Amino acid sequence: RPLAHVAHEAPARHVAPLLGGEAPPVSDTIPAPPPFQPRGGTALSLAVLDAARAVLAEGYLETPPGSNRHPWIDAVLRVLGVPLGSSYCAAGATYCLREAARATGLAMPVAGSPGARALLEQFRSAGRSLPSDRWAELYPGCLAFWPRGKGWQGHVGVVEEVRADGGLVCIEFNARTAEVAARVVHPGSEVRLGFGLV
């Protein structure tokens, strides 16, 4: 729901004329900012979201739970040359980028990476990143990044919805103990590393 904004009314004032004559009144009224309007996605970003939703719909489960193992996980890790059983949130996001490029015939904005922070750095180097306070410029299919654990660790998800309070609904890989992909709701107050524009 759009946030409510109240304009603060103040009486009009006059500025002393510089060259004689009466200056026109200047209003002190502060105009209310426009209500938040979610942005639509690009052809590539919507294809990224489609790819993430398709994996989510499969309902894959790690076997055993918490092992980071499943035939789909093994496949996306092998493509990136990563040992089986590794964390795979960024590998899953890279998979979605590649599937979107294949489906649309468009170039990937970055090469992809098995590491979340490394993937964010690729977006930064390509000039396709946003700092965390510019969440209102996001659109479906962009990537969101969070800090996790030690300083070199991070997490990434595919943005599905941007809410008026800065909250995000994302589809993420390796976000829960057993589910390969999950839909996760993040509050606007959460600490984020930044965003990748697709």
N, C-alpha and C positions, 0 to 999 in steps of 0.2 A: 504494500500500500504506500503511495507517495507520502513522504514526510510533510507535515503541516508547517507552513511558514507564515509568519505574521508580519505584515509591513508596519513599521513604526511611523506613525504620522507625526509631523511637526509643522508648526506654522511656517509659511513661506517667509523668506527673508530677502532683503534687497542688498545688492553689492554697490558700494559707492562708485559712481561713474568715474572713469579715468579722464575723459575728455569733455566733461560737461553733459548735461542732459540726464534724464532718468534711466537708470539701468533696469532691464527687465527683471522681474522676480525670479529667484532661483529656489526651487523646491528642495527641502531637506528630507523629503520622503525617500526612504530606502526601498527600492523595488524588490519584491520577493523574487528569489531565484525560481526558474521554471521547475516544475515537478520532475523527479527522476523518470526518465524514459529508457527502458531497456533497449539496447541496440540489437539490430539484426546481425547475423553472421555473414561471412564471406562464403563463396562456394567451397573453398578449401576447408575453412573452419567447420562448416556444417557437415562436411564429409568426415572430418576428424571425429566429430560428435557421433555421427552415425556408426563409425567403426567401434567407438567405445561402447555405445549402446548395444551393438550386436554381440560383443563379448559378454557384457553384463547379462543379456538375455539368455546366454547359454547356461548360466548358473554353475560355471565351473567351480570345483572345490579342490583345494590343495590336498594331496594324498601322501602321507598323513597330514592332518591340520598343523599348520605352523612350519611345515618343511620347505616351503617355497618350491614345491615340486608338483607338476601336472604336465601332461604332454604339451599343452598350449604354452605354459611358462617355459618349459625346456626349449621349445622351438624359438621363442622370441629372444631367449638368452643366447642360444647358439648363433643366431644371425649376427649378434653383436660380439661374439667371441668371449662371452662371459661364462665362468664356471657354473654348472648347474647347481641349483640350491641358493643362488645369490638373490639379493633383493631385486625386485623387478618392476617397481613403479615407473621408472623412467624408460625401461625397456618396453613396457606396455604402452606408454605415451608415444614412444618412437614407432612402435607397430602401427598405432592409429594414424600418425603422420604419413607413414609409408602407404598404408591402405588408402588414405584420402588422396594422396598424389596419384596412385595407380587408378583409382576410380574416376578422378576428374581430369587426368592428363596434365595437371598443374605441377609445378616444381615445389618441392619441399622448401619451407623457409629456412631450415637448418638441416644439418646432416643427421642429427639424432645422436643419442648417447645412452649408455646404461646407467649413468649417474645423474641424479636430479640437479645438483648444483652445476655440473658440467653442462647439462642441457640448457639451464638458464643462462650460463655464460655464452653459449652459442647464440641465443636470442639477443643478448646484449651486444655481442660483437657484430651481429647482423643489423643492428639498429631497429630491432623488432621487439623491444621489451618496454615494460612500464614499471615504475616503482609502485610499491604497495598502496600508496595513498591515492592512486589514480584508478581505483577499481571501477569507477563509473564509466570508464572508457572501454571496459571489457565487453565482449560479446560471446555468444555460444561457440564452443570449439576452441577458444583460447586455452592456454595452459596456465595454471596457478601453481606457485611454488611456496613451500613452507620449510622452516628449519626443523631438523629432527636430530635428537641425540647429540653426538659429538659435532664439533665445528665443521667438519668436512661433509657431514651427512645432511640429507634433505629429503623432501618428498614432493611429488608432483601429481596433479590431477587435471582432468579435462573439464572445463567449465561447462555446465549445462544450463545454469540459470544465475543471473545477477539480480539481487534483491535491493530494494530501495534503501535499506539500512546498511548496505555494504556486505551483507551475508552472501555466501556463495553456495550453490548446490553443484557438486562435482561428481563425476564418475572417476573412480580411482582404482588402481591396481596395487595389490600388496598393502591394502589399508587395514584389513582385518585378519584375524588369525586363520580362518579357513577359506573365506571367499576370495577367489582370484580377482574379481571385480566387484565393486560396491558403490552404491550411491550414498554420498556423505554430505551432510549439511554443516556448513562452517559459519559461525557467527561473525559479524562484521568487526568485532573487537579482537579477533585472533591475529597473532603476529604472522606476517607473510614476508617472504623474500622478494617477491615481485611477480610479474606476469610475462608470458610470451604471447605475442600477437601472431595469429595464423592467418 
